[in-house]
Amino acid sequence: MRMPKCHDHVIARTVLLIGCTALVLSLSGPGAQAQPRDVARQTLGAGDGWASEGTGTTGGSTADAKHVYTVTTWDQFRAALKDGGSAPRIIKVKGMIDAVSEGCDAFAAAGYDFQKYLAAYDPAVWGHDKPVSGEQEDLRAASAAAQDKTIKASVPADTTIIGVGKGSGIRGGSLQIKGVDNVIVRNLAFEAPIDCFPQWDPTDDNKTGAWNSEYDGIVVYGSTHVWVDHNTLTDGRYPDSSLPAYFGKTYQQHDGLLDVVRGSDHVTVSWNSFKDHDKTMLIGNSDSATADDTGKLKVTLHHNRFEGIVERAPRVRFGQVDSYNNHFVVTKGQKWGYVYGIGKESRLVAEHNAFTLAQGISPAKILKKWNEAPVTAGSNVVNGKAVDLIAVHNAEIPGETLQSGAGWTPTLRADIDPAKAVPGIVDARAGAGRIC
């Protein structure tokens, strides 16, 4: 009989469970190693995705009492990140902490006026041939810089950030995991940051113009051994459907939920819930980043739930990405582009996943070809039935024919659940507040 999982980072074939507070034994080695009862000190189990490679991912598990913080405000959170030098740390987030509690107006530079901005750069006045410039653009940029300084939080090496209690998380902040090693982020509800001051680019989108925004919920930039587990990431109070349009284009105030870029490596993303967002996840953010990204961007995604996502779940460049046992839900009437983006020199393996598509939506759009790169996509199910994603894509979209066979076989995997069982397993256990 297959036992249900509790601590989902453990790769044990046999797990002793006594409720959700059970002591879990990792049987990845010759003997059993007990994981601590304190979830804040738990580490990624051996063999659980790319973040377990080499030295593994332990975060701040060895922190002494002096470097264990409980924070209830954004200022306290950022202070805890800076305190203690290079010592391992655990930061427990209690309740929802708000990076933009005073509202967007608090960042606005004196003299900035959005109505004047619209009047100055109306395509009927400015056209579409050159980027915007002048007083109001300068004031917009100054306002954006003030927001940038406030809402970004730099995460040091050897750190665990974890939500405690019910309903704990980060609202409107951007975690910057940049140039460091060994970070764990768990059990947090993230409301994606909104860009208070998007820039109008009249030359974008084939010179029809577009509003461009900054800020991701979590950015992994040039970092290694990062474990992102049991979080909920969503647009929260500000869904794209609520955003107005100016100059005929949506006033886009969101960027990504979780991006892994610029030479990052050995990342595991497990048991998270991604919901109601457009450009969800990039693994590799530029075709021109060959020098940084070649041979890196090794990322595992397993047992995550994606619902109401328009695209990029993820879009992949360069990396050896293993995506298995995830559940993707596309609902009736939602805007939808694709799930997996096949980008430059990517080597995506997408196996044992489940897709629940509303009636009339073709599985041919699950894969989207951006560049010539091979992909492995076997043992997946759509609405409970086995579907060869590459075959159906190539048959319905012959202009984007995909090559089969990514050229590598993942070995760092936790238990693989049957694809048909994935919706029930993942829907019940993914997201913040379900860690045990």
Secondary structure, DSSP 8 states (H G I E B T S, - for coil): -----SSTT---SS---SSTT---EE-SSSS-EE--SSGGG----TTSSGGGSTT---TTTT--GGGEEEE-SHHHHHHHHHTTTTS-EEEEEEEEEETTTT-GGGG--TT--HHHHHHHH-HHHH-SSS---SHHHHHHHHHHHHHHHHHEEE--SSEEEEEEEEEEEEES-EEEEES-EEEEEES-EEE----SS-EEETTHHHHT-EEE----SEEEES-EEEEEES-EEE-TTS-GGG--EETTEE------SEEEETT-EEEEEES-EEEEEEE--EES--TT-HHHHTT---EEEES-EEEEEEE-SSEESS-EEEEES-EEEE-TT-----SEEE-TT-EEEEES-EEEE-TT--GGGSEEESSS-EEE--SEEETTEEE-HHHHHHHH-GGG--EE--S-----------GGGHHHHHHHH-STT---
